[in-house]
Amino acid sequence: MSSRDSAAGLAASATALVASVVGMVRAKLVALVTAPKRFAVMVQRAIYDVRTGKRSTWDVAKSVLMTLFGLAMVLVLLFPLFWITTASLAEGSRLFNTSGIFPDPSTYNLGAYRWVIFESDFFFVDGDWGYPQLVLGGGDGLVSFRWAGTETGPGAVFNSLYIVSVTLAAGFGMIVPAAYAFSRRQFVGRKRILYGYVLFTQIGAGLSIATLVALYSLFSTYGLTNNLFVLGLFYAAGAIPFNTWLLKTYMDNIPVSYEEAAMVDGASFLDTIREVILPLTKPGLAVVLIFVWLAGWNEFIIAQTLLRPENYPLSVELYNIATEGRFSTPWTRFAAFANLFALPVAIVYFAAQRSVEDGLSFGGMEG
């Protein structure tokens, strides 16, 4: 495949992702705008059913109570998002006032977001960064290279994206083949290894924290500290057991007859994987994508321990903002940083929402 074809494929994938997100947001907005009308229709239908005797008053009352309870739960779940958004728009100390729990809307501004984007370490970070520089006509009259310094380098968002990219590539490179092997193949020690995977899903994260000192000593001995690539591999290793078991459970629901039919038609083993297994496991892959992404995006303790400040990801920078004030915390800036930190996860989820919902249901397939 040529570089032009690869670029076209990446552009098509990016366009499809943007279209999916825009379509999802549009559908949510349409549903929100039309909600009052649909609610009014439901009320009219309930009144008509009571008057005609199709439904009892108690049945309608139960429906109303359950609807109100559901709305109350939605408001409770959405309140933290609403609060942190309003907090990010508040003006300094006016976030906390005696007039109520909400900031004064007249003080809303984008100053905190401006600080995050242009003044914080979100996009660029100060440090001793090196890059190759061409030197012409040196002391010996020859052309040579040297390392020149620069004051700024890639910031926390690029560090996080790099870590997540390594985590996804290494994780999926192991998860998909392992899940298929556990689901379709019989080999010596299969059950013991699978039980070990399940056991590690329960203690893996806690074990890495409990052995943090030993982990740092091991990485330091072999010169692997402050290495984003190695950290991404470590996150992938931690995400492999649970997600392999999860994807294996989904593959178990795919009838073997689908693969047999493809092979009868002349498909090779790799063609069967690519044309049959992967398309049918798309919902399960979407769930695994979210979990592996979060494994590399949200982790904080190990990243803070193994990395130096110029390589900190967003999770560590968010903590630094919360603790940078000696006597007070800049909550407005913290809220703006937190919103931007959560934005990529929200985009990925909205883009794969339908597949994620199907994957979490793990419904059976009709053959």
Secondary structure, DSSP 8 states (H G I E B T S, - for coil): --HHHHHHHHHHHHHHHHHHHHHHHHHHHHHHHHHHHHHHHHHHHHHHHHHHTSS-HHHHHHHHHHHHHHHHHHHHHHHHHHHHHHHHHS-GGGGSBTTBSS--GGG--SHHHHHHHHTSTTTEEEEEEEEEEEE-S-TTS--EEEEEEEEEEE-HHHHHHHHHHHHHHHHHHHHHHHHHHHHH---TTHHHHHHHHHHHHHHHHHHHHHTHHHHHHHHHHTT-TT-HHHHHHHHHHHHHHHHHHHHHHHHTTS-HHHHHHHHHTT--HHHHIIIIIHHHTHHHHHHHHHHHHHHHHS--HHHHHHS-GGG--HHHHHHHHHH--SS---HHHHHHHHHHHHHHHHHHHHHTHHHHHHHHHT-----
